Amino acid sequence: MEKAARLERSLEERLGSYRFVRHLLERNARGWMFRFVADPQVEATNNRDERALRPMVIARKVSGGSRSNREAERNRISRPG
């Protein structure tokens, strides 16, 4: 019985992996998801963007966020990019 349970678990894991890979391939139909593999100009992570946002996120957190439309508008304008 133990062997059958192990086999069943293994099959479930493989099926889950298959579904995950199929999902990735379907989402990559436009070719954008793995572009960093073929194009050295494209970064593999968004780390640089996350770091650029960090000071603004911390400022918002420390200040309690945008409590008025005026503050929200000011923050929208001061955002880079």
C-alpha positions in Angstrom: 0.0 0.0 0.0 2.9 2.4 0.8 4.3 1.9 -2.7 1.0 2.7 -4.3 0.7 5.9 -2.2 4.2 6.9 -3.2 3.5 6.3 -6.9 0.2 8.2 -6.7 2.0 11.2 -5.0 4.7 11.1 -7.7 2.1 11.1 -10.5 0.3 14.0 -8.9 3.5 16.0 -8.6 4.4 15.3 -12.2 0.9 16.3 -13.4 1.2 19.5 -11.4 4.6 20.2 -13.0 3.2 19.5 -16.4 0.3 21.9 -15.8 2.6 24.6 -14.6 4.9 24.2 -17.6 1.9 24.2 -20.0 0.6 27.3 -18.3 4.0 29.1 -18.7 4.2 28.1 -22.4 0.6 29.3 -23.0 1.4 32.7 -21.3 4.6 32.9 -23.3 2.8 32.7 -26.6 3.8 36.3 -27.4 7.5 35.5 -26.6 7.9 38.1 -23.9 8.3 35.9 -20.8 11.7 34.4 -21.5 13.1 37.1 -23.7 15.9 37.7 -21.3 17.4 34.3 -22.2 17.9 35.3 -25.9 18.5 39.0 -25.5 21.3 40.1 -23.2 19.9 43.7 -23.2 16.9 42.5 -21.2 17.4 42.0 -17.5 16.2 38.7 -16.0 14.7 40.5 -12.9 12.9 43.7 -12.1 15.3 44.4 -9.2 16.5 47.7 -10.6 12.9 49.0 -10.9 12.0 47.7 -7.4 15.0 49.6 -6.0 13.9 52.8 -7.8 10.5 52.6 -6.2 11.7 51.8 -2.7 12.3 55.4 -1.5 8.8 56.5 -2.6 7.2 53.5 -1.0 9.0 54.0 2.3 8.1 57.7 2.3 4.4 56.8 1.7 4.6 54.3 4.5 6.2 56.6 7.0 3.9 59.5 6.2 0.8 57.3 6.4 0.0 57.5 2.7 -1.9 60.0 0.7 -4.8 61.2 2.8 -6.0 63.8 0.4 -6.4 64.2 -3.3 -3.8 67.0 -3.3 -1.2 64.7 -1.7 -2.1 61.9 -4.1 -1.7 64.3 -7.1 1.6 65.6 -5.7 2.9 62.0 -5.3 1.7 61.1 -8.8 3.6 64.1 -10.3 6.8 63.5 -8.4 7.1 59.9 -9.4 9.9 59.2 -11.9 9.0 57.8 -15.3 
